[in-house]
């Protein structure tokens, strides 16, 4: 399998890109396998948090250009195969953590930034490598970078294809945590386990709300928040959270 699917602890799913000899560069089979894995995690009611990482010394080196040929319809592949799993990550009602254990280049960088949260190894780097082979960023990277670091800096990174080390990525807000040594996956899994104790409905609605806010104006964001809050406040988890606060105890959220 080009993608491994594990459940290392209750409520946590670990998805590992598994082409280490190619630095986990995408071929067609890995695109399809990652789509299957993300849909499986999204549909499993027992999974509350997902972690995505790469096998070996890399997160994902991008697309495997050795399999590109005259029959390679890049527009169709981006819209269907890449677009499918990237959209599944962005829209699934669960937080997805990228454990960036090594280079994340090209569409690998897009994958890392599409996740909701990022833990990055001290020796890893992000790289919008497209310009080095005469291409433009794809998979939504232009949107993600412009949203997170602004047009001027995003454009510079895209045309110069600079490596962004972990310290810089953390300073710019592209990742949430920087981890020394080889503890990237364990740190991400520990974070995932802590998030399984949070209210699933509230986490799902918050993700949906913030994703929508990034693509809309203030008034639309306020209206969307009001709509999702109406759903959240009617949940059993909300009632449990309020009762636990009054009783000065830890809440037990059941996702209802």
C-alpha positions as CSV (number, residue, x, y, z in Angstrom):
1,X,0.0,0.0,0.0
2,X,1.2,3.5,-0.8
3,X,-0.7,4.9,2.2
4,X,-0.9,3.2,5.7
5,X,-4.0,3.7,7.9
6,X,-3.6,3.1,11.7
7,X,-5.5,3.8,14.9
8,X,-2.8,4.1,17.5
9,X,-5.1,5.2,20.2
10,X,-8.8,5.7,20.9
11,X,-10.3,8.4,18.7
12,X,-7.1,9.0,16.7
13,X,-6.3,8.0,13.2
14,X,-2.7,8.1,11.7
15,X,-2.4,8.2,7.9
16,X,1.1,7.7,6.6
17,X,2.2,8.4,3.0
18,X,4.3,5.3,2.2
19,X,6.6,5.8,-0.7
20,X,9.8,6.5,1.3
21,X,12.2,5.7,-1.6
22,X,10.5,8.6,-3.5
23,X,10.3,10.9,-0.5
24,X,6.6,10.1,-0.7
25,X,6.0,11.8,-4.0
26,X,2.6,11.3,-5.4
27,X,1.8,8.8,-8.1
28,X,-1.7,8.0,-9.2
29,X,-2.0,5.0,-6.7
30,X,-1.0,7.2,-3.8
31,X,-3.5,9.9,-4.8
32,X,-6.3,7.3,-4.8
33,X,-5.1,5.6,-1.6
34,X,-5.0,8.9,0.3
35,X,-8.5,9.7,-0.9
36,X,-9.7,6.3,0.4
37,X,-8.0,6.9,3.7
38,X,-9.4,10.4,4.2
39,X,-12.9,9.3,3.4
40,X,-12.5,6.3,5.8
41,X,-11.4,8.6,8.6
42,X,-14.1,11.1,7.9
43,X,-16.8,8.5,7.9
44,X,-15.7,6.6,11.1
45,X,-17.7,7.9,14.0
46,X,-15.0,6.6,16.4
47,X,-12.3,8.8,14.9
48,X,-12.2,12.3,16.3
49,X,-8.8,13.6,15.1
50,X,-6.6,12.7,12.1
51,X,-2.8,12.9,11.8
52,X,-1.1,12.8,8.4
53,X,2.6,12.2,8.0
54,X,5.2,10.6,5.7
55,X,7.2,7.5,6.0
56,X,11.0,7.7,6.1
57,X,12.8,11.0,6.0
58,X,10.3,13.1,4.1
59,X,6.7,14.3,4.4
60,X,6.0,14.6,0.7
61,X,8.2,15.7,-2.2
62,X,5.3,16.7,-4.3
63,X,4.3,15.0,-7.5
64,X,6.4,12.2,-9.0
65,X,7.4,13.8,-12.2
66,X,8.9,10.5,-13.5
67,X,5.4,9.3,-14.2
68,X,4.4,12.4,-16.2
69,X,3.9,11.7,-19.9
70,X,2.0,12.8,-23.0
71,X,-1.2,11.3,-21.7
72,X,-0.9,13.1,-18.4
73,X,-3.9,15.5,-18.3
74,X,-2.8,17.8,-15.4
75,X,-6.0,19.8,-15.3
76,X,-8.2,16.8,-14.9
77,X,-5.9,15.2,-12.3
78,X,-5.7,18.3,-10.2
79,X,-9.5,18.8,-10.3
80,X,-10.4,15.2,-9.6
81,X,-7.7,13.2,-7.9
82,X,-5.7,15.9,-6.0
83,X,-8.8,18.1,-5.5
84,X,-10.7,15.2,-4.1
85,X,-8.5,14.4,-1.1
86,X,-7.5,18.0,-0.4
87,X,-11.2,19.0,-0.3
88,X,-12.0,15.9,1.9
89,X,-9.4,17.1,4.4
90,X,-10.7,20.7,4.4
91,X,-14.3,19.7,4.8
92,X,-14.2,16.6,7.0
93,X,-15.8,17.5,10.4
94,X,-12.6,16.6,12.3
95,X,-9.3,18.4,12.9
96,X,-6.5,17.1,10.7
97,X,-2.9,17.6,12.0
98,X,0.0,17.5,9.6
99,X,3.1,16.0,11.2
100,X,5.8,17.4,8.8
101,X,8.7,15.2,9.5
102,X,10.8,16.2,6.5
103,X,10.6,18.1,3.2
104,X,7.1,19.2,2.1
105,X,7.5,20.4,-1.4
106,X,5.2,21.3,-4.3
107,X,1.8,19.6,-3.8
108,X,3.3,18.2,-0.6
109,X,3.5,21.7,0.8
110,X,-0.1,22.2,-0.3
111,X,-1.2,19.1,1.5
112,X,0.6,20.2,4.7
113,X,-1.0,23.6,4.7
114,X,-4.5,22.3,3.8
115,X,-4.5,20.4,7.1
116,X,-6.0,22.4,10.0
117,X,-3.0,22.2,12.3
118,X,0.7,21.6,11.7
119,X,3.6,20.2,13.8
120,X,6.9,20.6,12.0
121,X,10.3,19.0,12.6
122,X,13.2,21.3,13.3
123,X,15.1,19.9,10.3
124,X,12.1,19.9,7.9
125,X,11.3,22.5,5.3
126,X,8.4,23.8,3.1
127,X,9.0,24.6,-0.5
128,X,6.8,25.9,-3.3
129,X,9.0,24.2,-5.8
130,X,6.9,24.6,-8.9
131,X,8.9,27.5,-10.3
132,X,12.0,25.4,-10.5
133,X,10.4,23.3,-13.3
134,X,8.5,26.1,-14.9
135,X,5.2,25.5,-13.2
136,X,2.7,27.5,-11.1
137,X,1.5,26.5,-7.6
138,X,-1.5,24.2,-7.6
139,X,-3.9,22.4,-5.4
140,X,-5.0,25.6,-3.8
141,X,-1.6,26.8,-2.6
142,X,-2.0,30.2,-4.1
143,X,-5.1,30.7,-1.9
144,X,-3.5,29.2,1.3
145,X,-0.3,31.2,1.1
146,X,-2.1,34.5,0.3
147,X,-4.5,34.0,3.2
148,X,-1.8,33.1,5.6
149,X,1.2,35.4,4.8
150,X,-0.2,38.0,2.4
151,X,0.2,38.6,-1.4
152,X,3.7,40.0,-1.6
153,X,5.4,37.4,0.5
154,X,3.4,34.6,-1.0
155,X,4.2,35.7,-4.6
156,X,7.9,36.0,-3.7
157,X,8.0,32.4,-2.3
158,X,6.2,31.1,-5.4
159,X,8.5,32.6,-8.0
160,X,11.8,32.1,-6.1
161,X,11.0,28.6,-4.8
162,X,12.9,29.3,-1.5
163,X,13.0,26.7,1.2
164,X,11.2,27.7,4.3
165,X,12.8,26.2,7.4
166,X,10.7,25.3,10.5
167,X,11.7,28.4,12.5
168,X,10.6,30.7,9.7
169,X,7.4,28.7,9.1
170,X,6.6,29.1,12.8
171,X,7.4,32.8,12.8
172,X,5.2,33.4,9.8
173,X,2.3,31.4,11.2
174,X,2.4,28.6,8.5
175,X,2.8,26.0,11.2
176,X,1.6,25.8,14.9
177,X,4.5,23.9,16.5
178,X,8.2,23.3,15.9
179,X,9.6,20.1,17.4
180,X,13.3,19.2,17.8
181,X,14.7,15.8,16.9
182,X,12.6,12.9,15.7
183,X,9.5,13.4,17.9
184,X,7.3,15.0,15.3
185,X,4.8,12.2,14.9
186,X,4.6,11.5,18.6
187,X,4.0,15.2,19.3
188,X,1.3,15.3,16.8
189,X,-0.3,12.1,18.2
190,X,-0.1,13.6,21.7
191,X,-1.9,16.7,20.5
192,X,-4.5,14.6,18.7
193,X,-5.1,12.6,21.9
194,X,-5.7,15.8,23.9
195,X,-8.1,17.0,21.2
196,X,-10.2,13.8,21.5
197,X,-11.3,15.2,24.9
198,X,-12.8,18.3,23.3
199,X,-16.5,18.5,22.2
200,X,-16.6,16.9,18.7
201,X,-19.6,18.9,17.5
202,X,-18.1,22.2,18.6
203,X,-14.8,21.3,16.9
204,X,-16.5,20.4,13.7
205,X,-18.7,23.5,13.6
206,X,-15.7,25.7,14.5
207,X,-13.7,24.2,11.7
208,X,-16.6,24.8,9.3
209,X,-17.0,28.3,10.5
210,X,-13.4,29.4,10.3
211,X,-13.0,27.8,6.8
212,X,-16.0,29.7,5.6
213,X,-14.7,32.9,7.3
214,X,-11.5,32.7,5.3
215,X,-13.5,33.0,2.1
216,X,-16.1,35.6,3.0
217,X,-16.5,39.1,4.4
218,X,-17.1,40.1,8.0
219,X,-20.9,40.2,7.7
220,X,-21.1,36.8,6.0
221,X,-18.8,35.4,8.7
222,X,-21.0,36.7,11.5
223,X,-24.1,35.2,9.9
224,X,-22.4,31.9,9.5
225,X,-21.2,31.9,13.1
226,X,-24.7,32.6,14.3
227,X,-26.1,29.7,12.3
228,X,-23.5,27.2,13.5
229,X,-23.8,28.5,17.1
230,X,-27.5,27.7,17.0
231,X,-26.5,24.0,16.2
232,X,-23.8,23.9,18.9
233,X,-25.9,25.3,21.7
234,X,-28.6,22.7,21.1
235,X,-26.2,19.8,21.5
236,X,-25.9,17.5,24.5
237,X,-22.2,18.3,24.7
238,X,-23.0,22.0,25.2
239,X,-25.3,21.1,28.1
240,X,-22.6,18.8,29.5
241,X,-20.0,21.5,29.2
242,X,-22.1,24.1,31.0
243,X,-23.0,21.6,33.8
244,X,-19.4,20.5,34.2
245,X,-18.3,24.2,34.6
246,X,-21.0,24.8,37.3
247,X,-20.0,21.6,39.1
248,X,-16.2,22.4,38.8
249,X,-15.3,19.1,37.0
250,X,-14.0,17.9,33.7
251,X,-16.7,17.6,31.0
252,X,-17.3,14.2,29.3
253,X,-18.2,14.9,25.6
254,X,-20.0,12.2,23.6
255,X,-20.4,14.0,20.3
256,X,-24.2,14.4,20.5
